[in-house]
Amino acid sequence: MEVAAVTFANGGDDIGVHVPVFSTAGIRGMSVYAAVFLVLVAAGCLAGKYFATRPVSAKALARWGHVLLPLVLIPIGLLILIEGSAFGL
């Protein structure tokens, strides 16, 4: 239940991004977006299952995951902002 609540609460910013993208993409573009999304979700699930079922990586992620996740997500977010010219650079 907690995961669903966080996912729902986190969705507001997604609406602001996806509505303009999908309204201009057309059927063909939306089909490509949907296919890529589904493939990447499946790849993420398979990677998560793989690493979670390996004792060494599962133990390391349980111990250091709360540190590693921000170290991965913050640079990705900054890259997206910079590449999208969000800072007016």
Biopython code that builds the backbone (N, CA, C, O; Angstrom):
import numpy as np
from Bio.PDB.StructureBuilder import StructureBuilder

atoms = [
    (1, "MET", "N", (0.820, -1.195, 0.000)),
    (1, "MET", "CA", (0.000, 0.000, 0.000)),
    (1, "MET", "C", (0.861, 1.255, 0.000)),
    (1, "MET", "O", (0.520, 2.245, -0.648)),
    (2, "GLU", "N", (1.980, 1.218, 0.727)),
    (2, "GLU", "CA", (2.853, 2.383, 0.785)),
    (2, "GLU", "C", (3.435, 2.723, -0.582)),
    (2, "GLU", "O", (3.556, 3.896, -0.936)),
    (3, "VAL", "N", (3.794, 1.696, -1.349)),
    (3, "VAL", "CA", (4.349, 1.928, -2.685)),
    (3, "VAL", "C", (3.313, 2.605, -3.571)),
    (3, "VAL", "O", (3.643, 3.526, -4.318)),
    (4, "ALA", "N", (2.077, 2.161, -3.495)),
    (4, "ALA", "CA", (1.016, 2.766, -4.295)),
    (4, "ALA", "C", (0.802, 4.224, -3.898)),
    (4, "ALA", "O", (0.587, 5.073, -4.763)),
    (5, "ALA", "N", (0.856, 4.519, -2.618)),
    (5, "ALA", "CA", (0.661, 5.892, -2.154)),
    (5, "ALA", "C", (1.780, 6.806, -2.636)),
    (5, "ALA", "O", (1.523, 7.926, -3.077)),
    (6, "VAL", "N", (3.022, 6.331, -2.553)),
    (6, "VAL", "CA", (4.149, 7.132, -3.016)),
    (6, "VAL", "C", (4.078, 7.324, -4.528)),
    (6, "VAL", "O", (4.336, 8.419, -5.028)),
    (7, "THR", "N", (3.734, 6.281, -5.245)),
    (7, "THR", "CA", (3.607, 6.382, -6.703)),
    (7, "THR", "C", (2.533, 7.390, -7.077)),
    (7, "THR", "O", (2.739, 8.206, -7.976)),
    (8, "PHE", "N", (1.409, 7.349, -6.413)),
    (8, "PHE", "CA", (0.317, 8.291, -6.685)),
    (8, "PHE", "C", (0.737, 9.721, -6.355)),
    (8, "PHE", "O", (0.481, 10.640, -7.133)),
    (9, "ALA", "N", (1.378, 9.909, -5.211)),
    (9, "ALA", "CA", (1.808, 11.245, -4.798)),
    (9, "ALA", "C", (2.880, 11.805, -5.724)),
    (9, "ALA", "O", (2.958, 13.017, -5.922)),
    (10, "ASN", "N", (3.687, 10.952, -6.279)),
    (10, "ASN", "CA", (4.785, 11.370, -7.144)),
    (10, "ASN", "C", (4.325, 11.649, -8.571)),
    (10, "ASN", "O", (5.118, 12.136, -9.377)),
    (11, "GLY", "N", (3.098, 11.362, -8.902)),
    (11, "GLY", "CA", (2.640, 11.446, -10.277)),
    (11, "GLY", "C", (2.292, 12.830, -10.785)),
    (11, "GLY", "O", (2.120, 13.006, -11.991)),
    (12, "GLY", "N", (2.182, 13.822, -9.908)),
    (12, "GLY", "CA", (1.783, 15.155, -10.343)),
    (12, "GLY", "C", (2.735, 15.784, -11.341)),
    (12, "GLY", "O", (2.295, 16.377, -12.326)),
    (13, "ASP", "N", (4.019, 15.665, -11.105)),
    (13, "ASP", "CA", (4.988, 16.244, -12.032)),
    (13, "ASP", "C", (4.990, 15.486, -13.353)),
    (13, "ASP", "O", (5.271, 16.065, -14.402)),
    (14, "ASP", "N", (4.683, 14.215, -13.305)),
    (14, "ASP", "CA", (4.628, 13.432, -14.535)),
    (14, "ASP", "C", (3.507, 13.907, -15.452)),
    (14, "ASP", "O", (3.663, 13.915, -16.673)),
    (15, "ILE", "N", (2.385, 14.302, -14.872)),
    (15, "ILE", "CA", (1.265, 14.791, -15.680)),
    (15, "ILE", "C", (1.677, 16.046, -16.437)),
    (15, "ILE", "O", (1.331, 16.215, -17.606)),
    (16, "GLY", "N", (2.413, 16.922, -15.769)),
    (16, "GLY", "CA", (2.867, 18.149, -16.402)),
    (16, "GLY", "C", (3.806, 17.921, -17.565)),
    (16, "GLY", "O", (3.892, 18.754, -18.467)),
    (17, "VAL", "N", (4.510, 16.808, -17.556)),
    (17, "VAL", "CA", (5.438, 16.483, -18.637)),
    (17, "VAL", "C", (4.745, 15.680, -19.730)),
    (17, "VAL", "O", (4.901, 15.977, -20.914)),
    (18, "HIS", "N", (3.988, 14.673, -19.340)),
    (18, "HIS", "CA", (3.451, 13.737, -20.319)),
    (18, "HIS", "C", (2.292, 14.283, -21.139)),
    (18, "HIS", "O", (2.157, 13.923, -22.308)),
    (19, "VAL", "N", (1.461, 15.130, -20.573)),
    (19, "VAL", "CA", (0.319, 15.657, -21.335)),
    (19, "VAL", "C", (0.786, 16.422, -22.573)),
    (19, "VAL", "O", (0.283, 16.159, -23.665)),
    (20, "PRO", "N", (1.739, 17.371, -22.441)),
    (20, "PRO", "CA", (2.191, 18.050, -23.670)),
    (20, "PRO", "C", (2.891, 17.122, -24.660)),
    (20, "PRO", "O", (2.726, 17.262, -25.872)),
    (21, "VAL", "N", (3.664, 16.186, -24.147)),
    (21, "VAL", "CA", (4.375, 15.269, -25.041)),
    (21, "VAL", "C", (3.385, 14.402, -25.810)),
    (21, "VAL", "O", (3.482, 14.279, -27.031)),
    (22, "PHE", "N", (2.442, 13.807, -25.105)),
    (22, "PHE", "CA", (1.503, 12.915, -25.775)),
    (22, "PHE", "C", (0.510, 13.667, -26.652)),
    (22, "PHE", "O", (0.019, 13.113, -27.636)),
    (23, "SER", "N", (0.205, 14.914, -26.315)),
    (23, "SER", "CA", (-0.753, 15.657, -27.136)),
    (23, "SER", "C", (-0.152, 16.053, -28.484)),
    (23, "SER", "O", (-0.889, 16.310, -29.436)),
    (24, "THR", "N", (1.163, 16.103, -28.573)),
    (24, "THR", "CA", (1.805, 16.467, -29.842)),
    (24, "THR", "C", (2.418, 15.268, -30.560)),
    (24, "THR", "O", (2.864, 15.403, -31.699)),
    (25, "ALA", "N", (2.450, 14.105, -29.924)),
    (25, "ALA", "CA", (3.157, 12.955, -30.498)),
    (25, "ALA", "C", (2.371, 12.246, -31.595)),
    (25, "ALA", "O", (2.974, 11.717, -32.529)),
    (26, "GLY", "N", (1.079, 12.222, -31.512)),
    (26, "GLY", "CA", (0.290, 11.459, -32.477)),
    (26, "GLY", "C", (0.286, 9.986, -32.122)),
    (26, "GLY", "O", (0.980, 9.552, -31.203)),
    (27, "ILE", "N", (-0.500, 9.225, -32.858)),
    (27, "ILE", "CA", (-0.649, 7.790, -32.583)),
    (27, "ILE", "C", (0.664, 7.043, -32.750)),
    (27, "ILE", "O", (1.026, 6.226, -31.903)),
    (28, "ARG", "N", (1.370, 7.312, -33.820)),
    (28, "ARG", "CA", (2.629, 6.602, -34.082)),
    (28, "ARG", "C", (3.668, 6.902, -33.002)),
    (28, "ARG", "O", (4.336, 5.994, -32.507)),
    (29, "GLY", "N", (3.797, 8.156, -32.648)),
    (29, "GLY", "CA", (4.751, 8.538, -31.601)),
    (29, "GLY", "C", (4.382, 7.943, -30.256)),
    (29, "GLY", "O", (5.255, 7.473, -29.527)),
    (30, "MET", "N", (3.093, 7.956, -29.915)),
    (30, "MET", "CA", (2.660, 7.383, -28.642)),
    (30, "MET", "C", (2.894, 5.883, -28.615)),
    (30, "MET", "O", (3.229, 5.321, -27.572)),
    (31, "SER", "N", (2.720, 5.238, -29.748)),
    (31, "SER", "CA", (2.975, 3.798, -29.815)),
    (31, "SER", "C", (4.448, 3.498, -29.546)),
    (31, "SER", "O", (4.779, 2.546, -28.840)),
    (32, "VAL", "N", (5.317, 4.313, -30.110)),
    (32, "VAL", "CA", (6.750, 4.127, -29.877)),
    (32, "VAL", "C", (7.077, 4.392, -28.410)),
    (32, "VAL", "O", (7.808, 3.617, -27.794)),
    (33, "TYR", "N", (6.546, 5.478, -27.841)),
    (33, "TYR", "CA", (6.776, 5.782, -26.428)),
    (33, "TYR", "C", (6.309, 4.628, -25.539)),
    (33, "TYR", "O", (7.017, 4.219, -24.619)),
    (34, "ALA", "N", (5.121, 4.113, -25.818)),
    (34, "ALA", "CA", (4.570, 3.025, -25.007)),
    (34, "ALA", "C", (5.420, 1.768, -25.124)),
    (34, "ALA", "O", (5.674, 1.097, -24.124)),
    (35, "ALA", "N", (5.860, 1.445, -26.333)),
    (35, "ALA", "CA", (6.681, 0.244, -26.527)),
    (35, "ALA", "C", (8.019, 0.376, -25.804)),
    (35, "ALA", "O", (8.462, -0.561, -25.139)),
    (36, "VAL", "N", (8.655, 1.526, -25.932)),
    (36, "VAL", "CA", (9.935, 1.736, -25.249)),
    (36, "VAL", "C", (9.739, 1.678, -23.747)),
    (36, "VAL", "O", (10.542, 1.066, -23.043)),
    (37, "PHE", "N", (8.686, 2.303, -23.244)),
    (37, "PHE", "CA", (8.395, 2.276, -21.809)),
    (37, "PHE", "C", (8.226, 0.850, -21.307)),
    (37, "PHE", "O", (8.816, 0.470, -20.295)),
    (38, "LEU", "N", (7.418, 0.057, -22.015)),
    (38, "LEU", "CA", (7.171, -1.316, -21.577)),
    (38, "LEU", "C", (8.435, -2.170, -21.617)),
    (38, "LEU", "O", (8.663, -2.986, -20.724)),
    (39, "VAL", "N", (9.251, -1.986, -22.641)),
    (39, "VAL", "CA", (10.509, -2.741, -22.732)),
    (39, "VAL", "C", (11.436, -2.363, -21.584)),
    (39, "VAL", "O", (12.048, -3.235, -20.969)),
    (40, "LEU", "N", (11.544, -1.064, -21.290)),
    (40, "LEU", "CA", (12.442, -0.628, -20.215)),
    (40, "LEU", "C", (11.924, -1.016, -18.829)),
    (40, "LEU", "O", (12.718, -1.314, -17.936)),
    (41, "VAL", "N", (10.601, -1.016, -18.638)),
    (41, "VAL", "CA", (10.053, -1.485, -17.361)),
    (41, "VAL", "C", (10.366, -2.965, -17.174)),
    (41, "VAL", "O", (10.765, -3.386, -16.089)),
    (42, "ALA", "N", (10.185, -3.752, -18.229)),
    (42, "ALA", "CA", (10.503, -5.182, -18.151)),
    (42, "ALA", "C", (11.986, -5.387, -17.867)),
    (42, "ALA", "O", (12.348, -6.239, -17.056)),
    (43, "ALA", "N", (12.848, -4.615, -18.525)),
    (43, "ALA", "CA", (14.291, -4.735, -18.282)),
    (43, "ALA", "C", (14.633, -4.361, -16.848)),
    (43, "ALA", "O", (15.467, -5.012, -16.220)),
    (44, "GLY", "N", (14.001, -3.324, -16.329)),
    (44, "GLY", "CA", (14.238, -2.924, -14.939)),
    (44, "GLY", "C", (13.782, -3.979, -13.951)),
    (44, "GLY", "O", (14.462, -4.248, -12.961)),
    (45, "CYS", "N", (12.633, -4.575, -14.218)),
    (45, "CYS", "CA", (12.132, -5.641, -13.338)),
    (45, "CYS", "C", (13.042, -6.856, -13.367)),
    (45, "CYS", "O", (13.341, -7.443, -12.327)),
    (46, "LEU", "N", (13.480, -7.231, -14.557)),
    (46, "LEU", "CA", (14.389, -8.381, -14.668)),
    (46, "LEU", "C", (15.735, -8.106, -13.997)),
    (46, "LEU", "O", (16.290, -8.985, -13.337)),
    (47, "ALA", "N", (16.255, -6.902, -14.159)),
    (47, "ALA", "CA", (17.522, -6.549, -13.505)),
    (47, "ALA", "C", (17.354, -6.551, -11.993)),
    (47, "ALA", "O", (18.223, -7.040, -11.272)),
    (48, "GLY", "N", (16.237, -6.006, -11.507)),
    (48, "GLY", "CA", (15.978, -6.010, -10.073)),
    (48, "GLY", "C", (15.873, -7.410, -9.509)),
    (48, "GLY", "O", (16.417, -7.709, -8.445)),
    (49, "LYS", "N", (15.170, -8.265, -10.230)),
    (49, "LYS", "CA", (15.045, -9.657, -9.778)),
    (49, "LYS", "C", (16.405, -10.344, -9.776)),
    (49, "LYS", "O", (16.736, -11.082, -8.848)),
    (50, "TYR", "N", (17.190, -10.096, -10.821)),
    (50, "TYR", "CA", (18.516, -10.715, -10.912)),
    (50, "TYR", "C", (19.389, -10.301, -9.727)),
    (50, "TYR", "O", (19.975, -11.152, -9.058)),
    (51, "PHE", "N", (19.472, -9.008, -9.471)),
    (51, "PHE", "CA", (20.347, -8.546, -8.388)),
    (51, "PHE", "C", (19.811, -8.901, -7.006)),
    (51, "PHE", "O", (20.588, -9.148, -6.083)),
    (52, "ALA", "N", (18.486, -8.928, -6.859)),
    (52, "ALA", "CA", (17.904, -9.253, -5.561)),
    (52, "ALA", "C", (18.051, -10.725, -5.215)),
    (52, "ALA", "O", (18.014, -11.086, -4.038)),
    (53, "THR", "N", (18.218, -11.583, -6.216)),
    (53, "THR", "CA", (18.352, -13.010, -5.940)),
    (53, "THR", "C", (19.810, -13.459, -5.827)),
    (53, "THR", "O", (20.073, -14.632, -5.559)),
    (54, "ARG", "N", (20.741, -12.558, -6.024)),
    (54, "ARG", "CA", (22.165, -12.865, -5.835)),
    (54, "ARG", "C", (22.562, -12.434, -4.435)),
    (54, "ARG", "O", (22.479, -11.248, -4.113)),
    (55, "PRO", "N", (22.995, -13.373, -3.591)),
    (55, "PRO", "CA", (23.252, -13.047, -2.182)),
    (55, "PRO", "C", (24.252, -11.900, -1.984)),
    (55, "PRO", "O", (24.046, -11.052, -1.117)),
    (56, "VAL", "N", (25.298, -11.866, -2.753)),
    (56, "VAL", "CA", (26.316, -10.826, -2.557)),
    (56, "VAL", "C", (25.749, -9.449, -2.901)),
    (56, "VAL", "O", (25.887, -8.506, -2.122)),
    (57, "SER", "N", (25.116, -9.335, -4.056)),
    (57, "SER", "CA", (24.582, -8.032, -4.444)),
    (57, "SER", "C", (23.388, -7.645, -3.570)),
    (57, "SER", "O", (23.224, -6.468, -3.251)),
    (58, "ALA", "N", (22.558, -8.602, -3.179)),
    (58, "ALA", "CA", (21.418, -8.296, -2.320)),
    (58, "ALA", "C", (21.886, -7.768, -0.969)),
    (58, "ALA", "O", (21.304, -6.825, -0.433)),
    (59, "LYS", "N", (22.923, -8.366, -0.427)),
    (59, "LYS", "CA", (23.453, -7.906, 0.862)),
    (59, "LYS", "C", (24.054, -6.508, 0.730)),
    (59, "LYS", "O", (23.852, -5.656, 1.596)),
    (60, "ALA", "N", (24.790, -6.276, -0.350)),
    (60, "ALA", "CA", (25.393, -4.956, -0.565)),
    (60, "ALA", "C", (24.314, -3.894, -0.771)),
    (60, "ALA", "O", (24.419, -2.793, -0.231)),
    (61, "LEU", "N", (23.284, -4.213, -1.545)),
    (61, "LEU", "CA", (22.217, -3.241, -1.775)),
    (61, "LEU", "C", (21.421, -2.962, -0.505)),
    (61, "LEU", "O", (20.999, -1.830, -0.269)),
    (62, "ALA", "N", (21.216, -3.987, 0.308)),
    (62, "ALA", "CA", (20.502, -3.785, 1.566)),
    (62, "ALA", "C", (21.296, -2.865, 2.489)),
    (62, "ALA", "O", (20.722, -2.065, 3.229)),
    (63, "ARG", "N", (22.603, -2.985, 2.439)),
    (63, "ARG", "CA", (23.436, -2.182, 3.323)),
    (63, "ARG", "C", (23.703, -0.781, 2.779)),
    (63, "ARG", "O", (23.694, 0.185, 3.541)),
    (64, "TRP", "N", (23.941, -0.656, 1.478)),
    (64, "TRP", "CA", (24.380, 0.606, 0.892)),
    (64, "TRP", "C", (23.384, 1.230, -0.082)),
    (64, "TRP", "O", (23.658, 2.293, -0.639)),
    (65, "GLY", "N", (22.254, 0.603, -0.294)),
    (65, "GLY", "CA", (21.295, 1.102, -1.275)),
    (65, "GLY", "C", (20.807, 2.508, -0.991)),
    (65, "GLY", "O", (20.623, 3.298, -1.917)),
    (66, "HIS", "N", (20.592, 2.837, 0.289)),
    (66, "HIS", "CA", (20.115, 4.167, 0.644)),
    (66, "HIS", "C", (21.144, 5.252, 0.353)),
    (66, "HIS", "O", (20.792, 6.427, 0.256)),
    (67, "VAL", "N", (22.405, 4.873, 0.213)),
    (67, "VAL", "CA", (23.462, 5.825, -0.148)),
    (67, "VAL", "C", (23.646, 5.854, -1.663)),
    (67, "VAL", "O", (23.804, 6.922, -2.253)),
    (68, "LEU", "N", (23.626, 4.683, -2.285)),
    (68, "LEU", "CA", (23.882, 4.600, -3.721)),
    (68, "LEU", "C", (22.768, 5.198, -4.570)),
    (68, "LEU", "O", (23.041, 5.810, -5.603)),
    (69, "LEU", "N", (21.526, 5.032, -4.153)),
    (69, "LEU", "CA", (20.410, 5.511, -4.965)),
    (69, "LEU", "C", (20.481, 7.018, -5.225)),
    (69, "LEU", "O", (20.363, 7.424, -6.381)),
    (70, "PRO", "N", (20.667, 7.862, -4.213)),
    (70, "PRO", "CA", (20.808, 9.297, -4.508)),
    (70, "PRO", "C", (22.041, 9.612, -5.344)),
    (70, "PRO", "O", (22.013, 10.537, -6.154)),
    (71, "LEU", "N", (23.118, 8.862, -5.162)),
    (71, "LEU", "CA", (24.324, 9.109, -5.948)),
    (71, "LEU", "C", (24.133, 8.767, -7.419)),
    (71, "LEU", "O", (24.878, 9.251, -8.271)),
    (72, "VAL", "N", (23.157, 7.950, -7.718)),
    (72, "VAL", "CA", (22.841, 7.622, -9.111)),
    (72, "VAL", "C", (21.767, 8.564, -9.654)),
    (72, "VAL", "O", (21.899, 9.078, -10.765)),
    (73, "LEU", "N", (20.704, 8.792, -8.878)),
    (73, "LEU", "CA", (19.570, 9.561, -9.383)),
    (73, "LEU", "C", (19.850, 11.058, -9.510)),
    (73, "LEU", "O", (19.358, 11.695, -10.442)),
    (74, "ILE", "N", (20.625, 11.626, -8.600)),
    (74, "ILE", "CA", (20.898, 13.065, -8.676)),
    (74, "ILE", "C", (21.675, 13.422, -9.938)),
    (74, "ILE", "O", (21.281, 14.363, -10.626)),
    (75, "PRO", "N", (22.767, 12.715, -10.283)),
    (75, "PRO", "CA", (23.433, 13.050, -11.550)),
    (75, "PRO", "C", (22.546, 12.826, -12.780)),
    (75, "PRO", "O", (22.631, 13.586, -13.745)),
    (76, "ILE", "N", (21.705, 11.801, -12.756)),
    (76, "ILE", "CA", (20.796, 11.584, -13.882)),
    (76, "ILE", "C", (19.825, 12.758, -13.995)),
    (76, "ILE", "O", (19.579, 13.250, -15.096)),
    (77, "GLY", "N", (19.279, 13.204, -12.884)),
    (77, "GLY", "CA", (18.374, 14.353, -12.901)),
    (77, "GLY", "C", (19.062, 15.613, -13.386)),
    (77, "GLY", "O", (18.493, 16.368, -14.174)),
    (78, "LEU", "N", (20.285, 15.848, -12.923)),
    (78, "LEU", "CA", (21.037, 17.018, -13.392)),
    (78, "LEU", "C", (21.320, 16.940, -14.885)),
    (78, "LEU", "O", (21.217, 17.945, -15.590)),
    (79, "LEU", "N", (21.670, 15.771, -15.367)),
    (79, "LEU", "CA", (21.913, 15.595, -16.799)),
    (79, "LEU", "C", (20.660, 15.910, -17.610)),
    (79, "LEU", "O", (20.733, 16.572, -18.645)),
    (80, "ILE", "N", (19.511, 15.434, -17.135)),
    (80, "ILE", "CA", (18.253, 15.705, -17.826)),
    (80, "ILE", "C", (17.968, 17.207, -17.844)),
    (80, "ILE", "O", (17.561, 17.751, -18.870)),
    (81, "LEU", "N", (18.180, 17.871, -16.713)),
    (81, "LEU", "CA", (17.946, 19.304, -16.655)),
    (81, "LEU", "C", (18.891, 20.082, -17.560)),
    (81, "LEU", "O", (18.474, 21.017, -18.244)),
    (82, "ILE", "N", (20.152, 19.699, -17.565)),
    (82, "ILE", "CA", (21.141, 20.395, -18.390)),
    (82, "ILE", "C", (20.876, 20.158, -19.875)),
    (82, "ILE", "O", (20.878, 21.098, -20.669)),
    (83, "GLU", "N", (20.649, 18.901, -20.246)),
    (83, "GLU", "CA", (20.385, 18.580, -21.646)),
    (83, "GLU", "C", (19.080, 19.197, -22.152)),
    (83, "GLU", "O", (18.954, 19.502, -23.338)),
    (84, "GLY", "N", (18.125, 19.377, -21.265)),
    (84, "GLY", "CA", (16.857, 19.982, -21.655)),
    (84, "GLY", "C", (16.876, 21.495, -21.582)),
    (84, "GLY", "O", (15.840, 22.135, -21.765)),
    (85, "SER", "N", (18.024, 22.074, -21.319)),
    (85, "SER", "CA", (18.201, 23.535, -21.219)),
    (85, "SER", "C", (17.288, 24.149, -20.161)),
    (85, "SER", "O", (16.760, 25.244, -20.351)),
    (86, "ALA", "N", (17.106, 23.449, -19.062)),
    (86, "ALA", "CA", (16.244, 23.947, -18.000)),
    (86, "ALA", "C", (16.856, 25.134, -17.284)),
    (86, "ALA", "O", (16.133, 25.925, -16.678)),
    (87, "PHE", "N", (18.170, 25.275, -17.339)),
    (87, "PHE", "CA", (18.840, 26.374, -16.661)),
    (87, "PHE", "C", (19.095, 27.560, -17.581)),
    (87, "PHE", "O", (19.723, 28.537, -17.173)),
    (88, "GLY", "N", (18.618, 27.484, -18.809)),
    (88, "GLY", "CA", (18.829, 28.560, -19.757)),
    (88, "GLY", "C", (20.285, 28.696, -20.181)),
    (88, "GLY", "O", (20.752, 29.795, -20.480)),
    (89, "LEU", "N", (21.002, 27.570, -20.206)),
    (89, "LEU", "CA", (22.414, 27.616, -20.575)),
    (89, "LEU", "C", (22.609, 27.661, -22.064)),
    (89, "LEU", "O", (23.744, 27.704, -22.537)),
]
sb = StructureBuilder()
sb.init_structure("model")
sb.init_model(0)
sb.init_chain("A")
sb.init_seg("    ")
for serial, (resi, resn, name, xyz) in enumerate(atoms, 1):
    if name == "N":
        sb.init_residue(resn, " ", resi, " ")
    sb.init_atom(name, np.array(xyz, "f"), 0.0, 1.0, " ", f" {name:<3s}", serial, name[0])
structure = sb.get_structure()
